[in-house]
Amino acid sequence: MKRLIVLVVGMLAAVTAFGQSAVDTSYPIGSVIGDPLPSAPALAPRGPFAVGVTTLEMVNPNQVDILASIAQKANVVSDRHLKVEVWYPAVVNPGQAQITQYTEFLGRADQPGTLIAFKFTGRAVRDATPDTSQNPYPLVVISHGYPGSRYMLSYLGENLASKGYVAVAIGHTDSTYEDVGSFVSTLVNRSFDQRFVISEMLRLSASDSKWKNLCDPSKIGLVGYSMGGYGALRSRGAGCNDMAKAYAGDFAAPILASPTDAGDPRIKATVLFAPWGGTLGTNPTGLWDQNSLAKITIPTLWIAGSQDDVAGYKGIVNLFNASVNSKRYLLTYDNALHNVAPNPAPPEAVTLAQYYRWADPVWDSRRVNNINEHFVTAFFDLYLKGDANSGAYLNVPVENSNDGVYALNKDGTKAPNFSYWPGFPPRTGLGLHLREVTP
């Protein structure tokens, strides 16, 4: 017990030393979404950079307006407006608190009377000056579920920025709580939005004085949750099969079935949280064209709950297995449902429907957030930054964490039978599976 207490105290001290010195004492560590719990694995705490946050309005000109096109039975083109949140390494004055407020929503705009705004606290400085001491930084684009928002994974955006990434979360038009529209728009626009935001951030990095040389065009990652994961698969070249017609209709289906699309070569690594579309119909890969999944040749980290009842765990596993040319990892939360990515449910979520937009009936969402921070950091540090030391946390000695043995010699060194997952404190490596496949 003494050794465990020392380990936990040491971890909390390390968190303070590892980039949290500017935390407002009104918001101590553990009180803000994304903060490390005492049980957090090694890479969950924030990194050495202070974090800035900025909201940007982006306009993708002359895009097919799929909903207007379907309504008018003609090709309608208009500018597509997107709002994005950017977290980045920042310059913070001595003693300045890294605290901001985000506005999020319960309910959804297409269900009258359900949309309720609430605020929550984040650890970032609004509109701070970017830190260019170690630029350019890898760029990671984050794509939410349907419906959702650009703040759905704010903990992850802040965490990555503190570790030397520029993290950009898209608010997908027609797919947020505030403006949710027909599902067809989400099917068609997800991948286009993701690729456009990459292009726009690289344009700003090349020409805008504030963002000058901040993003490394050779180190780009993509994170997608649920329909964001669907979009991420498409952004790397996976196309849909004839089932697309049942969901998108004859007009939109040809846009989805894109067997000649090789994917965006700028994306070098992808994290797929519970990607949708793998359990529809009788096809082994659901909505997806099985052959096109082989076009995914970059490293992928798949994260899912074993009881996912939205995307379907079996379908996720089938998609994972069909991505035969990808170096890939599948992290499974035993007995979790679909919500393995979002922030915890807010106190304002008082009904069951509101609560389960974020929460899981088995797992503490804060714990899930910490584990995600740990593995996403390890994954991107390895495949975007080339850091083998962080990447070693993906090399677990046993696939089932429950089988890991935490055994030390009397001098505190690891015993020959030590097989605990690296980075997990004793008595915390439970309820997880991590499978690794090399093509």
Beta strands, then each sheet from edge to edge (+ up, - down):
strand 1: 50-64
strand 2: 77-91
strand 3: 100-106
strand 4: 116-122
strand 5: 125-126
strand 6: 129-130
strand 7: 137-143
strand 8: 166-171
strand 9: 215-225
strand 10: 267-273
strand 11: 300-305
strand 12: 328-333
strand 13: 432-437
sheet 1: 5+ 1+ 2- 6+
sheet 2: 5+ 1+ 2- 8+ 7+ 9+ 10+ 11+ 12+ 13-
sheet 3: 3+ 4-
end
